[in-house]
């Protein structure tokens, strides 16, 4: 694969993902309002609970999708069609086994629905219907949609968006219209959920067949394929620990916040969390399209080129991620006031902790791409350690600092494991060299970022701000733009990775 082709695909993946993210964000804003008005909070709460239960069952996936993507990088790069078919067939074997496990687990879980949903005023069949249709949609991923992994591994995520994601957006539009204008609104919501799940699977299957007409199931037994690709099952075992750790971290934070604060504080924190999660998804949408490109790059075994790309990603994420951090700090209080009211504001210290945590999470994107590319998942103790640090610090500080103490626990775990350990781990076992140059560069770029933050903030603090909320938010958006422009300029002048990244973007835009 040529470098130019790889770059163009990565750029296209990121642009398409960003476009769909913005469209979906706007759509969710309006659809939630309509669903709340016509379905009510209890039905939406029921659907959220059903989705959470299904996410718990989906832990059975064990990270197979990531392992398949990693295993496919080399045969796709070498155009080894036989190996591609064998790996996808192996995935098919495993996914079908997992699907049957999920079906059995779901059947057992549904036996307890009268107990789980005992407090709802709705008929119990609502719970069964919601869970059933969501389960059906999820199972299509195991029986039909699993081949999309080949598109992702081949840097063609944009085709998944064009086919499957487009249908899902059309589904939301259809549900909005049906709920607002047709009788038996909830029945229509369920029916459309199932119908569009089928349509999405059909369009995704068609797109995969058109892109990979040679893709087929090979006539080899499971044991033979497992023996031929021993690294595949080994990676799955390692990924299982990381997946469990990630799930535990996600579910643990709200529980720790509740343990050391009040329900009111949980609600206030929840509003900020929605904003941060939205921005995290935005960044992930931009950079996820690069993962397969890094995977193909790694197969070429050119460590110098790998390092150049890593430093490009580092520079770009200091710029893009840093701009988002600055915007988060500057705009969040006013946005909260505009959105839900000033009674929902948290102290400035809490916002600082959230912003710093967001910033030190950025290596999940640049270092994370190379973790996937090199297939480095053997540090199975790391997610356990991350959870333990989080719990220990949260308990130690939460009892007398409240919400801030719990959030410092999360910050401490992210700093130790993501900001410190992961770079060392990738350089030692992936690049097989010292991580000191990366650390020095990261410190330099972070120092530039902090100095520009201080400079722009100092200047803005000596300027008068409008009293009217919308006008003040507009001025602050200009302030964020100025910050981003100055940061990009200084990075371009002082860092070769930033110059290479901006030069690459210019060439792609002209092309």
C-alpha positions, -999 to 999 in steps of 0.1 A, spaced: 0 0 0 13 34 -10 18 60 17 -3 85 -2 -32 61 -5 -30 53 32 -30 90 41 -59 98 18 -80 70 32 -72 81 68 -82 117 59 -114 105 42 -123 83 72 -118 112 96 -138 137 75 -167 114 70 -167 103 107 -167 140 117 -196 148 93 -217 119 106 -209 129 142 -221 164 137 -253 152 119 -260 126 145 -254 151 174 -279 176 159 -304 148 152 -301 134 188 -308 169 202 -341 171 183 -351 134 185 -347 133 223 -370 163 226 -397 146 205 -393 112 222 -396 128 256 -427 147 245 -445 118 229 -431 87 247 -424 101 281 -394 99 305 -404 64 318 -402 47 283 -369 64 276 -355 54 310 -367 18 302 -349 18 269 -317 31 285 -319 4 311 -324 -22 285 -294 -9 265 -272 -11 296 -282 -47 303 -274 -55 267 -240 -38 270 -232 -60 300 -240 -91 279 -219 -78 250 -188 -83 273 -189 -118 259 -175 -104 227 -141 -105 245 -124 -80 221 -125 -104 191 -133 -75 167 -100 -57 177 -80 -89 174 -95 -96 140 -85 -61 128 -50 -65 140 -46 -100 124 -60 -87 91 -35 -58 87 -7 -78 72 -27 -101 48 -47 -70 35 -14 -51 30 0 -81 11 -32 -88 -8 -32 -123 7 -69 -132 0 -66 -167 13 -56 -156 47 -82 -128 48 -109 -154 41 -95 -178 67 -94 -151 94 -129 -139 87 -141 -175 88 -124 -179 122 -142 -147 134 -175 -162 121 -169 -194 142 -162 -174 173 -190 -149 168 -217 -175 164 -206 -192 196 -207 -159 214 -241 -151 199 -256 -183 213 -241 -176 247 -257 -141 246 -290 -157 236 -289 -181 265 -278 -154 289 -305 -130 277 -332 -157 281 -320 -162 317 -319 -125 323 -354 -120 310 -367 -144 337 -358 -117 362 -375 -88 344 -405 -88 368 -380 -82 396 -357 -58 377 -386 -37 363 -409 -40 394 -409 -2 399 -421 8 364 -458 18 359 -457 5 323 -469 -29 313 -441 -55 316 -443 -64 279 -428 -29 272 -396 -41 289 -395 -74 270 -402 -56 237 -375 -30 242 -349 -55 252 -360 -80 225 -356 -56 196 -323 -43 209 -311 -78 214 -322 -87 178 -302 -57 164 -271 -67 184 -273 -103 173 -273 -92 136 -238 -79 144 -227 -114 153 -245 -133 125 -243 -108 96 -225 -75 102 -193 -90 115 -176 -87 80 -175 -49 84 -142 -56 103 -125 -61 69 -137 -27 57 -123 -11 89 -90 -30 87 -86 -19 51 -90 18 60 -125 20 45 -145 29 76 -162 56 55 -181 28 36 -195 16 69 -208 52 75 -222 54 40 -241 21 43 -249 12 79 -247 46 97 -268 63 70 -296 38 75 -294 43 113 -298 81 108 -328 74 85 -342 51 113 -341 80 138 -359 103 113 -386 76 107 -390 71 144 -394 108 150 -421 111 124 -439 79 135 -439 88 172 -452 123 165 -479 115 139 -490 79 142 -511 62 169 -495 35 191 -463 55 191 -442 31 211 -452 1 189 -441 20 159 -408 29 176 -401 -8 182 -412 -20 147 -389 6 131 -360 -3 153 -362 -39 141 -369 -31 104 -340 -6 101 -317 -30 118 -324 -55 90 -320 -28 63 -287 -17 78 -274 -52 78 -285 -56 41 -268 -24 30 -236 -32 49 -235 -67 35 -239 -53 0 -211 -28 5 -188 -55 19 -195 -78 -11 -189 -50 -36 -156 -40 -20 -144 -76 -14 -160 -98 -40 -136 -126 -31 -147 -127 5 -161 -161 14 -163 -187 41 -136 -213 38 -143 -250 43 -119 -256 72 -127 -267 108 -124 -243 137 -95 -262 153 -75 -261 121 -79 -223 118 -72 -217 155 -40 -237 151 -30 -218 120 -35 -184 137 -24 -190 173 -16 -153 178 -53 -145 172 -67 -164 202 -37 -152 223 -47 -116 216 -83 -123 224 -73 -135 259 -52 -104 265 -79 -81 252 -105 -96 275 -87 -82 305 -85 -47 289 -122 -48 279 -133 -58 314 -110 -31 329 -125 -5 306 -160 -15 315 -153 -14 352 -137 21 349 -168 33 330 -193 19 355 -172 26 386 -170 64 384 -208 71 388 -209 47 417 -179 64 435 -194 99 429 -227 87 444 -209 71 473 -192 103 484 -217 129 473 -254 134 470 -279 126 442 -281 163 435 -243 164 430 -245 133 407 -271 152 386 -248 183 383 -218 161 375 -239 142 349 -245 174 329 -207 181 327 -201 144 318 -225 146 288 -205 175 274 -171 158 280 -184 125 265 -196 143 235 -162 160 230 -144 126 236 -166 110 208 -158 140 186 -120 134 190 -124 97 187 -144 101 155 -116 122 140 -87 99 150 -103 64 148 -99 65 110 -62 66 114 -59 34 134 -60 11 104 -35 33 85 -11 30 115 -17 -8 114 -7 -10 78 23 13 84 35 -10 112 35 -40 88 62 -23 67 86 -25 97 100 10 91 106 22 126 119 56 116 87 62 96 66 49 124 82 74 148 77 103 123 40 95 121 37 91 159 52 126 164 28 140 137 -1 125 157 13 139 190 16 174 175 -18 173 159 -35 161 191 -18 188 212 -33 213 187 -68 198 182 -71 183 217 -56 213 233 -81 236 215 -110 215 227 -96 216 263 -94 254 262 -129 256 247 -141 232 274 -127 255 301 -138 288 286 -173 279 273 -187 252 297 -200 275 325 -219 297 301 -231 267 281 -244 251 313 -262 283 323 -278 286 287 -287 249 287 -301 241 321 -296 271 343 -270 286 367 -282 264 396 -265 235 378 -230 250 378 -202 232 396 -172 249 413 -143 261 390 -120 236 408 -141 207 395 -140 220 359 -102 223 362 -99 187 372 -122 176 343 -102 196 318 -68 183 330 -81 147 329 -94 153 294 -59 166 283 -39 138 299 -62 113 282 -50 124 248 -23 97 245 -51 72 242 -53 85 206 -17 87 194 -2 60 216 -34 39 213 -31 38 175 3 22 178 -8 -2 206 -34 -15 181 -10 -15 152 17 -35 171 -10 -56 188 4 -48 223 -21 -61 248 1 -82 270 0 -58 299 -31 -74 313 -23 -61 348 -26 -25 336 -64 -22 335 -65 -38 370 -40 -13 383 -59 16 367 -90 5 386 -72 0 419 -55 34 417 -89 51 409 -106 34 438 -78 39 463 -73 76 456 -111 83 453 -117 67 487 -88 85 503 -98 119 490 -135 116 484 -144 114 521 -132 150 527 -131 166 493 -163 151 479 -167 152 441 -133 168 435 -116 140 455 -134 113 434 -124 130 402 -88 133 413 -89 96 418 -98 92 381 -72 118 371 -44 99 391 -52 66 375 -53 81 340 -20 100 346 -1 69 359 -14 44 333 -22 64 302 2 93 304 32 75 319 30 37 315 16 34 279 43 54 262 70 35 280 52 2 271 48 10 234 84 22 230 99 -8 248 79 -35 231 68 -18 198 95 6 187 121 -13 207 138 20 217 139 45 245 108 66 251 129 96 262 126 115 229 88 112 230 87 124 266 109 154 259 88 163 228 56 159 248 69 181 276 80 207 251 46 208 233 27 208 265 48 237 278 40 256 246 3 248 250 3 260 287 21 292 279 -3 302 251 -32 293 274 -18 316 300 -11 344 275 -46 343 258 -63 340 292 -43 370 306 -53 392 276 -89 381 277 -91 388 315 -82 424 308 -109 428 282 -145 437 290 -171 409 284 -207 415 274 -233 409 301 -257 392 277 -252 354 277 -253 347 240 -231 377 232 -206 366 258 -205 331 244 -199 345 209 -169 365 222 -155 335 239 -158 314 207 -137 341 190 -113 338 219 -110 300 214 -104 306 176 -76 330 185 -61 305 209 -62 278 183 -46 300 156 -18 311 179 -12 275 191 -11 262 155 13 290 145 38 284 173 37 247 169 43 251 132 73 273 139 89 252 166 80 215 158 88 194 128 59 170 135 34 199 134 49 212 101 47 177 86 11 173 97 -1 207 84 18 202 52 0 168 48 -34 184 54 -27 212 28 -17 186 1 -48 165 9 -71 196 7 -55 207 -26 -58 171 -40 
